[in-house]
Amino acid sequence: MNSVLRQEKKYFITALDYMRMSGLLGSILKEDPHNGKTGFYRIRSLYFDTPFDDDYNDKIDGLELRRKIRLRIYDENSDFAMLEMKQKQGSMQLKRSIKLSWSDAQSLISGDYSPLKWYSDAFAAELYGLMRAKAYLPKAVVEYKRRAFIAPENKIRITLDSAIRATEANFDIFLNNLPMYPVFDDFNSVLEVKYNDFLLSYIKKLISVSDRSILSVSKYCLARSLSKQ
């Protein structure tokens, strides 16, 4: 199991901001090696929620203690997926994750969580008990392009997410050309700032976060809100 405890801030940015920040961040910070030759990598996540959308509603209502469970891949041809749970704890976010095989990930996609019983990690057992007890179901797939930058101080990580798409019609995250709809237009993106302890002043100045509107909901909630409307 991997475990990360940190602070996370999200902001709406325009396409112009995206281009400007890509240049600034790329000239000062280290690029994430996953960016590759294209300058970005793709993320596709299947989100699970209870029959009454408890996790969605907890986020919309702004509860201090809440969770989010998702199955994530970075390539449709991957032979594994990461099962993750993020838990909000005051100003901090705890993210724990475990690597699942392709076949076990397919079982979860179909709503069968029994493969988690055979993993030796206690986190897998915790997820199995939670997802069975609360009758979690696959609810939405969200995909986007991410460009990431890293600063060594306080494990600072800055990401620019664009071309955000979603679907609630098909949950097979390994499917090539999965039909999806735009969550919002391509002239808007999301800036995420993740760090331990505190954000350094030169980073604040670099991204001018004081001039941005804080994004109070997640990509999962943005995607679900469209269908709920």
N, C-alpha and C positions, 0 to 999 in steps of 0.2 A: 504494500500500500504506500502511495505517496501522499504526503500531507503538507499543506501550505496554509499559513495564517498571515493575512495581510489586509491592508486597507485598499479599497477600490473606489474610484470615482469615474463617472461616465458623463460625457457631454455630447450634445448635438453639435455638429460642425457642417459647414457648407462644402461644396465641391472645391471652391476657391481655397478655403481653409485647408482642405485635404492636400491639395497640391503644394501650398506654401509650407505646411508643416512637414510634409514628406521630405522636402528639400532641406529644411532647417535641421530636422532630427537626423537625417542621413549624413549631414556634414559634421555633426557634433557627437552623436551617440553611436554605439555599435549596433549594426543591423543584426537582427535575429538570423542565424544561418538558415532557418527554414524558409526565409523569404526567397532564397534561390535566385535564379536568373531573371524570373519574371518580376521580382520585387514584392511578391506577396505569396501567401499560401491559402488554401481553402479549408474551411471548417464546416462540418455538417454534424448537427446534433439532433438526437431524438429526445424529447422531453416527456417525462412521465408525470402524471398527476392523479389525484384521487377522483372518484366518480363525481364529486361535488366541487372539483377544482380548488381544493383547500390551499395548495401552495400558490396558485395564481391569485386567489383572493387575499391571502396573507401579504403578498407583495403589493397588491393594489392598495390595501388598507394600511400599509406601512408598518406592519408589526416588527418589533425589534428582534424577535426570535422567529426565524423562518428558514425554510430549506428549499432546495431545488435539486432534482435528480435527473440526470441526463446520460445518454449513451453517445459517445463522440468518436468520430473518425476524421482523418485528414486526407483520405484517398479512398474512392469507391472500390478500388482493387486491393485494399488492405486485407490482411488475414487476421486482424485483431481489431478490437475497439476498446475505448476507455470508458468504464462506468464510473461516473463522478457524482458526488453529493456536495453541494455548496450550502453552508449554513451561516446565516447572518447572526453575528453576536455583537450587538452594539455597533461600534464603528468599524469592527473587524469582520473579515470574511474567512471562514475556514473551508478549504477545499480539500477533500480526500478523494482518491481515485484508485481504481484497481484495473489491471489489464485482463480483458476477456478474450478468449479465442473466437474466431469467426462463427463457429457453430453455436457456441454459447450465446454470443451476441444475437444471432438469429432467433434463438429461443426467447430471449427477452423481448425482441421486436414483436414476436407473436403473442406475448403476454404470459409466457411460461418462465417463471423465475427460479425453478427448481435447480438449474445448474449451479446457482450460487451456493447451494448446500455443500458442494463438493470442493470448494476452494478452502484452503487451510487458513486464510487470513480472516481475522475476527471481523474486519470491516465488511467482508462479503456476507457473513452470517447476520450482521446488523442490518444490512440492506435487505437481505432476504426476509427477515422478520418484519421489518418496517413495510416493505412493499406488499407483502402478503396480508399483514394485519389491516392496513389501510386500503387494500384493494386497488393499488396503483395500476393505471392503464397508460399505454402510449397515447399521447395527445397531439403532438405537433413536431414536425421536422423544421429546423431552421438552418440555413446555409448562408455563408458570407465569405468575402475575401478579406484577409487580414494582412496588414503590414506591421511588423513589430520591431521595436527598438529597445535596447537595453543599456542601463547605466549601472555600474558596479555598486555605487553607494546605495545602501538600504534596499538592495535588490529591486531597484526601480525598473519597471517595465511599462512601456507606452505602446499602445496599439491603435491602429487606424482601421476601422472595419467599414467596408463598403459593399454595395450590391447585395444587400440583405434580402433574402428570399425565404419563403416558408410554404408549407403544405400541411393540411390535416386530412388529406385523402389517401395518402400512401406513406407508410412508416418505414419502408425498407431503405435505410440509409446507404446500403451498398449498391443500390440500383443506379446504373448509369442513366443520365438524362432524366432524372426524377422531375416530373412536372411540378413547378412551383410558381407562386405569385409574389410580386414585390411587396415588401412590408412598407416601404415608403420609396419615393422616387430617387433616382440615381444622383440627384443634385444634393442629397444629404447623406452624411456618414456619421459614425459614432467614434469618438475619441475615448479611450479608456486609459486611466492612469492607475497603476498598481504599485504599491510600495510597502515597506516595513517602517514602522515608527513614524517618520515624518517625511514630507516631500521637500527636497532641497530648493533653495530660492532660485538657483539658476535654471532649474527644470520648470518651476512655476513661470518664470519670465519667458522661457523658451516657448512654452505652449500657451501662454497668456490665459490660463484657466479662469482668471478673475473676470474675463470678458465673455465667458461661455455660459450657456444655460445648462444647469445640471439635469441629466436625464434620470428621472426618478423611477422609471420602470425598465425591466430587462427586455432583451430581444424576444424572449419567450412570451412575455406579456404583450409586447407590441404585436406579435404575430397572432396571438389568441384574441386580442381585442378586436382585430379586423373581423374575424368570423362571428364573434359575439355581438357585434353591431349589426 
